Amino acid sequence: MYTDLTGKVVIITGAATGIGKAIATRLANEGCKVVINYFKKEENPEAIVKEIEQAGGHASIIQGDVSKEEDVKAFVQFAHDTYGSLDIYVNNAGVENEVPSENLSIEDWQTVINTNLTGTFLGCREAAKYMLDHNIKGSIINISSVHEIIPWPHFVHYAASKGGVKLLMESLALEFAPDGIRVNNIAPGAIDTPINAEKFSDPEKKKGVEKLIPIGYIGEPEQVASCAAFLASEQASYVTGTTLVVDGGMTKYPGFQAGKG
Ligand code: NAI
């Protein structure tokens, strides 16, 4: 438990499912008041609010598209109107799709860039603006990916977006460090969430992914959420401008694990 998180107000984007949902649950358990942005009604965002409230926590939902400026502004206004502050902002929403690059349409390119990169920029901008205006020494956390480091053929729009989030985060961290606003990334490896449901339902493909993970298994969203709780807390008060890689060693060249090469 991070006791300094009690009563802190947090917005998490794309938080009705997967990693975002786990972060929302974890931060609510830490005592945060949680604003859950969801994208699609069928993701049943009410269920997570119910779960959090039944456990004695505080949570509210707001629909919206992170790539739309007005929606992101509305998230911050909603947090202010509902809970009176904004201390932590988690840019989690993201999309990916597999396409050989010679066939990658401008529509697919724009959907991924607008959601993953522009959406993260808008979240950082609006959160920082609020924190500066209210003199809050807040924490901004972006869920990037190991693909802010590892190139990814057939997913070049995704890799470009996450690579962009890396330098976005580093530049903003420098800019806002004097104001006490910390900006960091979490780069998950392969985590068992809806984004991978199709891939992991094929045992061969799942085995192929497991081979890329030195620790030997696909991660759980809660293992990412515990890192988000750390970065949000005062225990990370001297951490800014960095990426916390949560990947079971995937970025450490697992091909060399057997000592060959
Ligand atoms: P997920 O598909 O469960 O979560 C993505 C969420 O983003 C969904 O709730 C979706 O509705 C929401 N979303 C999509 N477009 C949106 C938009 N325009 N506005 C608002 N919300 C939108 O998948 P997961 O894995 O939980 O993904 C969360 C983040 O973690 C993403 O940024 C993803 O790129 C990143 N990530 C996931 C990894 C994994 O293996 N699961 C690995 C590395 C990074």
Boltz pocket constraint, residues with backbone or C-beta under 6 A from the ligand:
constraints:
  - pocket:
      binder: B
      contacts: [[A, 13], [A, 14], [A, 15], [A, 16], [A, 17], [A, 18], [A, 19], [A, 20], [A, 37], [A, 38], [A, 39], [A, 40], [A, 43], [A, 64], [A, 65], [A, 66], [A, 67], [A, 91], [A, 92], [A, 93], [A, 94], [A, 95], [A, 115], [A, 143], [A, 144], [A, 145], [A, 146], [A, 187], [A, 188], [A, 189], [A, 190], [A, 191], [A, 192], [A, 193], [A, 194], [A, 195], [A, 196]]
      max_distance: 6.0
